[in-house]
Amino acid sequence: MNVKLYVWQRATAAIMVPLVLVHIAVIFYVSRRSLTAADILSRTHGSVLWAAYYGLFVATASVHGGIGVRNVLLEWSPISERNADTFAFLLGQFLLWTGAYTVYVLVLA
């Protein structure tokens, strides 16, 4: 495995751990208070803090997921390393841009 990709995947995993824990805590919070989607969106709309939080989440998950898919393709399919790299890059870009757009629409727009 490429050492740089190994380090990037481990670094993004380390960043995502607290992000996932906060996300799960928020899910428990809204579930216990029976908040609707409208309630949640009204509380997060316009919040730069929530946009930054979920923006970081999207960015790290996109990198982490792209590298993970690349590794799975190389280990479990006959695809060449070049094609796996291309597919992983395109997947990561797709996740990044759709996630960023979603954060923009739900929090900032």
C-alpha positions in Angstrom: 0.0 0.0 0.0 1.1 3.5 -0.7 2.5 5.0 2.6 1.0 8.4 1.9 -2.4 7.0 1.4 -2.0 4.9 4.5 -1.2 7.9 6.6 -4.0 10.0 5.0 -6.6 7.3 5.8 -5.4 6.9 9.4 -5.4 10.7 9.9 -8.9 11.1 8.5 -10.1 8.3 10.7 -8.6 10.0 13.7 -10.3 13.3 12.8 -13.7 11.5 12.2 -13.8 9.8 15.6 -14.9 12.9 17.5 -17.0 14.0 14.6 -18.9 10.7 14.6 -19.3 10.8 18.4 -20.8 14.3 18.3 -23.1 13.3 15.4 -24.3 10.3 17.4 -24.8 12.5 20.5 -26.9 15.0 18.4 -29.0 12.1 17.1 -29.7 11.0 20.7 -30.5 14.6 21.7 -33.0 15.2 18.9 -34.6 11.7 19.4 -35.1 12.2 23.1 -36.8 15.6 22.5 -38.8 14.3 19.5 -37.6 17.1 17.3 -38.8 17.1 13.7 -36.6 17.8 10.7 -38.1 21.3 10.5 -37.1 21.9 14.2 -33.5 20.7 13.5 -33.1 22.8 10.3 -34.5 25.9 12.0 -31.8 25.5 14.7 -28.9 24.8 12.4 -29.9 27.2 9.5 -27.3 30.0 9.2 -24.9 28.5 11.7 -21.3 28.9 10.5 -20.3 26.5 13.3 -22.6 23.7 12.1 -21.5 24.4 8.5 -17.8 24.1 9.5 -18.5 21.0 11.5 -20.3 19.1 8.8 -18.0 20.6 6.1 -15.0 19.0 8.0 -17.0 15.8 8.3 -17.8 15.7 4.6 -14.1 16.5 3.6 -12.6 13.8 5.9 -15.2 11.2 5.0 -14.7 11.8 1.3 -10.9 11.3 1.5 -11.2 8.3 3.9 -13.9 6.7 1.8 -12.1 7.2 -1.5 -8.9 5.6 -0.2 -10.9 2.7 1.4 -12.7 2.0 -1.9 -9.3 2.1 -3.7 -7.9 -0.5 -1.3 -11.0 -2.8 -1.7 -10.8 -2.6 -5.5 -7.1 -3.4 -5.5 -7.5 -6.4 -3.1 -10.8 -7.8 -4.4 -11.0 -7.1 -8.1 -8.8 -7.5 -11.2 -8.8 -3.7 -11.8 -5.4 -2.1 -12.4 -3.9 0.3 -9.9 -4.3 3.2 -12.3 -8.0 2.5 -12.8 -8.5 2.0 -9.1 -6.8 5.3 -8.4 -8.9 7.1 -11.0 -12.2 5.5 -9.7 -11.3 6.4 -6.1 -10.4 9.9 -7.0 -13.6 10.4 -8.9 -15.7 8.9 -6.1 -13.9 11.1 -3.5 -14.7 14.2 -5.6 -18.3 13.1 -6.0 -18.7 12.6 -2.3 -16.9 15.9 -1.5 -19.0 18.1 -3.9 -22.4 16.5 -3.2 -21.7 16.6 0.6 -20.5 20.3 0.4 -23.6 21.2 -1.7 -25.8 19.5 0.9 -24.2 21.3 3.8 -24.6 24.6 1.9 -28.2 24.0 1.1 -29.2 22.7 4.6 -27.2 25.1 6.7 -26.1 28.2 4.8 -28.6 28.8 2.0 
